[in-house]
């Protein structure tokens, strides 16, 4: 059975994909707003994970909607959740089983119980969050066994979590994105297979 | 790393154990109130799962406390949760990582977020619920690939979910347990390895 996993290039979605690949025919799916924005680092991360990788385009309309939400809210949470939901809905139209790397305790992105129910019943799909019941310590322990992880701040780090493109769009409108996005938001990127030296970025 | 999983003999705790056995040195742990109450069906279920199995004794005091809770509440939920918490605390004293087969949407047994935090910080352990993010359809799909499952009603089914012994204790006190326990509470028992004909009970 095919399973489409939302893949940012980071440790959580990478580990979730590897866990599910034991049971499902997993495809990694990275969503970007603009086709030109697909990072080589994410393609490389997918290669280290060793599963087929699809890049999918959310489009300018969703980017505009997200940018306006951030500007009017003054913080990015609702916008990031909206984009995450949109990406999951697109996957739900393509696969019988969809998944992501969200964990219990994640604030953003994270679907409410109602949104989870709506997604499953509207599209008749299963939505799996394999890491939901794993505490952070165990996610780190297991991820480190499978892959090499590099950490950095959003903005310095070329992963695929929507934030980079929204920051650029805010900058294009003449605002300073650091006013809207929390600093010290650590991101991770898969940069090697465990047991190798990895590729540092 | 050793991981002690609460094992009732049913499909959920069986699947959770198999999932974790890829990453941890898993031991199945079945808790009973009275040593004489360990069912052969559960020992057989553990053999079908193929992982080491420990039987642990909760003791008469916990059985009495649970029985009194059911009688005074008029329903078993709080008592079952109390026993489940007690069993997890005992495991937390024995293993660095503990786990069970509870799922999102399970009402009983299910730990509140506060109880999960308390358990982890008090004992300095990780508590994993590998099935938390799996919808029921997918738990069934994956469990059926690994094991043969037999279904039945509590009372007709010799699995290890504490209910049988509490029902007996209520009967011994001169009450009819069916007044306190919901009917049509379907239970499952692992009765074979997938790909075999299984053992029917």
Interface residues (C-beta under 8 A of the other chain):
Chain A: X1 X19 X22 X23 X97 X102 X104 X120 X126 X127 X128 X129 X130 X131 X132 X133 X134 X135 X137 X138 X141 X142 X145
Chain B: X1 X19 X22 X23 X97 X102 X104 X120 X126 X127 X128 X129 X130 X131 X132 X133 X134 X135 X137 X138 X141 X142 X145
